[in-house]
Amino acid sequence: MKPGAPDFAKRTNILLNDLCRIESRDAITVHDAIATVYHDVTDLRASHPSLSDGSIPLEAGYELFISAKRLRVASAAASIRRQGHFRNFPARARDQAREVRLGQTRRGSYIVPIISQARSPEDVYAPQQEHIDIEVEETLFDRRVTATMSRALGVLEEMASARRQPTLSEIADSVGEGVSYELCQALTKVVNTESVGALDITFNWSRVAAPPPGSSAQVEFNRDAIDIVDRISRHLRTQLYTREHVIYGVITDLSRRPEEETGRVGIETLIKRRRRTVWIDLADEPYHLAVRCHDTGTPVRVRGVLSSPPGGTASMEVRQFGPDTSLGSDE
């Protein structure tokens, strides 16, 4: 526990070798697992028989690295707004490309790891929290983006692997899960390169926070699946336009009279990286859920149409309300 001790490196090496022997894993794998214990690691793997030597053609490698950025930014944008085609990404989404890191490429066809922050739910908020913590929220955004990416790619894989073309209604519903034209294009750019037969993405969730409920552990897109993904992306670009905001925060205000059918709820959140209280109206059952979230200090996620005039009261017409499950809780 004292890195400055003269025998620190020696003792650490002994520990590492013991773990390698007990877990029957190589030293690099064990070292990376320790180094990323507070991070989520998303592995992008390009596969093709021609990649068996661990190398990849320059063009395919370029597209794989660029798609890592595209997937992350598209998922960050969907964590802020559910939108079929963004055209212009929110500034917060573009920042993701500068904030996450890439690990060393690994063999196994050709693997590029995306490393992003995670935070233990126990370190988030206390019961009846009065304000959100901006630093905590910035960290949680990384986990929320990874959860959005996992869920959106899982839904996209389901549609692409079905034995029929997805309906317009199914495509519209997928937007609510984070699917967008830009997300689809990030996949097709890689798989359509000559040297890549399939792209699979594995989500290695941090050991300090449980995987988000409904998230996918692994997804795969081959050439046949990408043909359907390409059709979905064309619908999203030309025939379907939806836009809903997503906010995350803690409940700071609750108000409801016995005779009223709905309750008024104030949620403190970040809008353009500034604290803001957004007011929503909830019916009986979701209002009681809001009370429980307030009493336990559970962060919430709300999706709907947001109105936030400068200097005015921010409000939202709610489409979906519940606990923020990206932190690993389904209650």
GIMO-V145997 format. One record per run of one state. SS is the DSSP state (alpha for helix, beta for strand, coil for the rest). FROM is the first residue (numbers start at 0). TO is the last residue. Records with the same first field share a line. If there is no record, write none. Layout:
SS=FROM-TO ; FROM-TO
This chain:
coil=0-6 ; 23-25 ; 35-37 ; 47-47 ; 51-56 ; 83-89 ; 99-99 ; 102-104 ; 106-108 ; 117-119 ; 123-132 ; 161-166 ; 175-179 ; 191-196 ; 204-216 ; 238-241 ; 255-261 ; 271-272 ; 282-282 ; 296-298 ; 307-312 ; 323-323 ; 327-330
alpha=7-22 ; 26-34 ; 48-50 ; 57-79 ; 90-98 ; 120-122 ; 133-160 ; 167-174 ; 180-190 ; 222-237 ; 283-295 ; 324-326
beta=38-46 ; 80-82 ; 100-101 ; 105-105 ; 109-116 ; 197-203 ; 217-221 ; 242-254 ; 262-270 ; 273-281 ; 299-306 ; 313-322
